[in-house]
Amino acid sequence: MKNLVVLDFGSNSVRLSINKIKNDSDHRFTEVKRLKETTRLAEGMGNIGQKKLSAGAIKRTIQAIKYFKRIYQTYPDYQVLSIATAAVREASNSQEFIDEVLALTGSRIRVLSGSDEAYYDYLGVVSTLPIRDFLLVDMGGGSVEIAIVSERELVQSVSLPYGAVSLSEQFCQNGSLTEENLESFKQFSSKLFDGLRWLNEAKGLPVVLLGGCNRTVARIKRAQEGFFNLDAIHGYELKIADFKKIYYDLLEFSTKERLNIKGMEGSRADIILGGMTPLDVLIERLNSKKIIFSESGVREGLLYEMVSKNKI
């Protein structure tokens, strides 16, 4: 039984996932360890100009890898797989970071394209949730993936280079939105969606949400409902009206005040409006009926593919 270590370099956080791969005909895997460190790899990439990984962001991420390495080295028969998304994909100096990770872990980062992200999100969702027709939205730190799934088949998808970190840097002031910036932000989001004519096919469909800011919304609502385990959100459903109430309540709070909200993840208090505003525009446009949260996304989708095709 092999331990597959996945290092997932997102735009807001880096994650460690350790998975036991079972050598049987069912091609199964079980996650036995999961950790996350907020490193803001996309820091500064929302500003106008050349997109680069900052020295500070690289340093924080390398420190997180060293911490993760001390943990995964305690597991027998391990193999390290490294993947990265928008921040590394778009940065002009990403090779420097890739080489540093290779030297430290012996694993060369696989930089996923936007199409890869959308596909593996889809695969992660349909492999773990019994849902046939839906709109998938994965709001990450540096990009957002949107896909339409019909009869459990991926029919349309796109990756847009705008995420909660970069959008917050562009529109939010210390994590807050003025009335003027809110209007500009919503107009910006509308123009993005105007270019996706196929989105009209998703009118009325349930929306499956992935990404850290979206998970925070689920945690907040579960806290309001008195749930003890706020993290048990896979398959958790939310009414559109409840999503909107949380969003408009958060608009009234400063970043510091949001930290006192039960269920709020501290590292997302300053970027949550950057993640929720485009989604508020989208669900209004599509007259969406309900939201379903998924904990399975890119990382899980990739694992399902690797295990099913005996690539491990």
C-alpha positions in Angstrom: 0.0 0.0 0.0 1.6 3.2 -1.2 1.3 6.7 0.4 0.8 9.3 -2.3 1.8 12.8 -1.1 0.2 15.6 -3.0 1.5 19.1 -2.7 -1.1 21.5 -4.1 0.2 25.0 -4.7 -2.8 27.3 -4.9 -2.9 31.0 -5.3 -3.9 31.6 -1.7 -2.7 28.5 0.2 -0.6 25.5 -0.2 -2.0 22.1 0.8 -0.6 18.8 1.8 -2.7 15.7 1.2 -1.5 12.2 2.0 -3.4 9.3 0.4 -3.2 5.6 0.9 -3.4 3.9 -2.5 -5.0 0.5 -2.2 -3.6 -2.1 -4.6 -6.9 -3.8 -5.5 -9.2 -4.1 -8.5 -11.4 -1.3 -7.3 -8.6 1.3 -7.6 -9.4 3.0 -4.4 -7.6 5.7 -2.3 -8.2 7.0 1.2 -7.0 10.4 2.4 -5.3 10.0 5.7 -3.8 13.4 6.3 -4.7 16.9 5.2 -2.9 20.2 6.1 -3.0 23.7 4.8 -0.9 26.8 5.1 -1.9 30.2 3.8 1.0 31.6 1.8 -0.7 34.0 -0.6 1.4 32.9 -3.6 -0.6 35.3 -5.8 0.2 38.3 -3.6 0.5 41.4 -5.8 -0.7 39.7 -9.0 -3.9 41.6 -9.0 -2.1 44.9 -9.7 -1.6 46.2 -13.2 1.7 45.1 -14.8 3.8 42.0 -15.2 2.6 39.1 -13.0 5.4 37.8 -10.8 5.7 35.6 -7.7 7.0 38.0 -5.0 10.0 37.0 -3.0 7.9 37.1 0.2 5.3 34.7 -1.2 8.0 32.3 -2.4 9.7 32.4 1.0 6.4 31.7 2.8 5.6 28.8 0.5 9.0 27.2 0.8 8.7 27.4 4.6 5.4 25.6 4.3 6.9 22.9 2.2 9.7 22.3 4.7 7.1 21.9 7.4 5.1 19.5 5.3 8.2 17.6 4.4 9.0 16.8 8.0 5.5 15.3 8.2 5.3 13.3 5.1 8.7 11.8 5.5 7.4 9.9 8.6 5.2 7.9 6.2 6.5 4.7 4.7 6.7 4.0 0.9 5.7 7.6 -0.1 5.7 9.2 -3.5 5.4 13.0 -3.9 3.2 14.6 -6.6 3.2 18.4 -6.9 0.6 20.4 -8.8 0.1 24.2 -9.2 -2.6 26.4 -10.5 -3.2 30.0 -11.5 -0.4 31.9 -9.6 2.4 29.6 -10.9 0.7 29.3 -14.3 0.6 33.1 -14.9 3.8 34.3 -13.2 6.7 35.3 -15.4 9.2 34.0 -12.9 7.5 30.7 -12.1 10.5 28.5 -13.3 12.6 29.8 -10.4 10.0 28.6 -7.9 9.5 25.3 -9.7 13.2 24.6 -9.6 13.4 25.5 -5.9 10.5 23.0 -5.1 12.2 20.3 -7.2 15.4 20.7 -5.3 13.6 20.5 -1.9 11.2 17.7 -2.6 12.5 15.8 -5.7 9.1 16.4 -7.3 8.8 18.6 -10.4 5.6 20.7 -10.2 2.9 19.9 -12.8 1.5 23.3 -13.7 -2.2 22.7 -14.6 -3.7 24.7 -17.4 -7.1 26.4 -16.8 -8.7 23.6 -18.9 -7.1 21.0 -16.7 -8.4 22.7 -13.5 -12.0 22.8 -14.9 -11.8 19.1 -16.0 -10.4 17.8 -12.7 -12.9 19.9 -10.7 -15.6 18.2 -12.7 -14.1 14.8 -12.2 -13.8 15.4 -8.5 -17.4 16.4 -8.2 -19.1 13.7 -10.3 -16.9 11.0 -8.6 -18.3 12.0 -5.1 -21.7 13.6 -5.5 -24.9 12.0 -6.9 -25.8 15.0 -9.1 -26.5 14.9 -12.8 -27.0 18.5 -14.1 -25.3 21.5 -12.6 -23.2 24.6 -13.0 -19.8 24.2 -11.4 -17.9 27.3 -10.0 -14.5 27.0 -8.4 -13.4 30.4 -7.1 -9.7 30.1 -6.3 -7.2 32.8 -5.3 -6.0 33.5 -8.8 -8.6 32.1 -11.2 -12.2 31.0 -11.4 -13.3 27.8 -13.2 -16.8 27.6 -14.5 -18.4 24.5 -16.1 -21.7 23.2 -17.2 -22.4 19.5 -16.6 -25.3 17.7 -18.2 -26.2 14.1 -17.5 -22.9 13.9 -15.6 -20.9 14.9 -18.7 -18.8 18.0 -19.0 -20.3 20.0 -21.9 -18.7 23.5 -21.5 -16.0 25.0 -19.3 -13.7 28.0 -19.0 -11.0 29.2 -16.7 -10.9 33.0 -16.1 -7.7 34.6 -14.7 -9.5 36.3 -11.8 -9.7 35.0 -8.3 -10.4 36.1 -4.8 -6.9 37.3 -4.1 -6.3 39.2 -7.3 -9.9 40.6 -7.4 -9.6 41.8 -3.8 -6.4 43.6 -4.7 -8.1 45.3 -7.6 -11.4 46.3 -6.0 -11.3 46.0 -2.2 -9.7 48.4 0.2 -8.3 46.5 3.2 -10.8 43.8 2.4 -13.8 46.2 2.3 -15.9 47.5 -0.7 -17.0 51.1 -1.0 -20.3 51.7 -2.8 -18.4 53.0 -5.8 -16.0 50.0 -5.9 -18.8 47.6 -5.4 -20.6 49.0 -8.4 -17.4 48.8 -10.5 -16.7 45.3 -9.3 -20.2 44.1 -10.3 -20.0 45.8 -13.7 -16.6 44.1 -14.2 -18.1 40.7 -13.3 -21.1 41.2 -15.6 -18.8 42.0 -18.5 -16.8 38.8 -17.9 -20.0 36.7 -18.0 -21.3 38.6 -21.0 -18.6 37.0 -23.0 -19.8 33.5 -22.1 -22.9 33.1 -24.1 -23.2 29.4 -23.2 -23.8 30.3 -19.6 -27.5 30.8 -20.6 -27.7 27.0 -20.7 -27.2 27.0 -17.0 -30.3 29.0 -16.1 -32.1 27.5 -13.2 -29.5 24.8 -12.6 -28.1 24.0 -9.1 -24.7 25.6 -8.5 -21.9 23.4 -7.2 -19.4 25.5 -5.4 -15.7 24.8 -4.7 -12.9 27.0 -3.4 -11.9 28.3 0.0 -14.1 31.4 0.0 -17.1 29.3 -0.9 -16.3 26.8 1.8 -16.1 29.7 4.3 -19.7 30.6 3.4 -20.8 27.1 4.1 -19.0 27.1 7.5 -20.6 30.4 8.5 -24.1 29.0 7.7 -23.4 25.8 9.5 -22.4 27.8 12.5 -25.6 29.8 12.3 -27.5 26.5 12.3 -25.7 25.2 15.3 -23.7 22.4 13.7 -20.8 21.2 15.8 -18.7 20.1 12.8 -18.4 23.2 10.6 -16.1 21.5 8.2 -18.5 18.7 7.1 -19.7 20.6 4.0 -19.4 18.0 1.2 -22.9 17.8 -0.3 -24.2 20.5 2.1 -27.0 22.5 0.4 -27.8 26.2 0.8 -30.7 28.3 -0.4 -29.8 31.2 -2.7 -31.4 33.6 -0.2 -29.2 32.4 2.6 -26.1 32.9 0.4 -27.2 36.4 -0.4 -27.9 37.3 3.2 -24.4 36.2 4.3 -22.9 38.2 1.4 -24.8 41.4 2.2 -24.1 41.0 5.9 -20.4 40.6 5.2 -20.4 43.8 3.1 -21.3 45.7 6.2 -18.4 44.5 8.3 -14.7 45.5 8.3 -12.1 42.8 7.9 -11.4 42.9 11.6 -15.1 42.6 12.5 -15.4 39.6 10.2 -12.8 37.7 12.2 -15.3 37.5 15.0 -17.9 35.7 12.9 -18.2 32.1 13.8 -17.1 29.9 10.9 -15.0 32.6 9.3 -11.5 31.4 8.3 -9.1 34.1 9.5 -6.9 33.9 6.4 -10.0 34.7 4.2 -11.6 37.5 6.0 -9.9 40.1 3.8 -10.6 38.3 0.4 -14.0 36.8 0.9 -15.8 39.7 -0.8 -13.5 39.3 -3.7 -14.6 35.7 -4.0 -18.3 36.2 -3.3 -19.1 39.3 -5.4 -18.7 37.7 -8.9 -20.7 34.7 -7.7 -23.5 37.0 -6.4 -23.7 38.5 -9.9 -23.7 35.1 -11.6 -26.4 33.4 -9.6 -28.6 36.5 -10.0 -28.1 36.4 -13.8 -28.9 32.7 -14.0 -31.8 32.7 -11.6 -30.1 29.8 -9.8 -32.3 27.8 -7.4 -29.9 26.3 -4.9 -26.2 25.9 -4.0 -24.4 22.6 -3.2 -20.9 22.6 -1.8 -18.2 20.2 -2.8 -15.0 19.4 -0.9 -13.8 17.3 -3.9 -12.1 19.3 -6.6 -8.9 19.5 -8.7 -6.8 17.4 -6.3 -9.3 14.6 -5.9 -10.2 14.6 -9.6 -6.6 14.1 -10.5 -6.3 11.3 -8.0 -9.4 9.5 -9.3 -7.9 9.7 -12.8 -4.5 8.4 -11.7 -5.9 5.5 -9.7 -8.4 4.5 -12.3 -5.8 4.4 -15.0 -3.2 2.7 -12.8 -0.8 5.7 -13.1 0.4 5.4 -9.5 
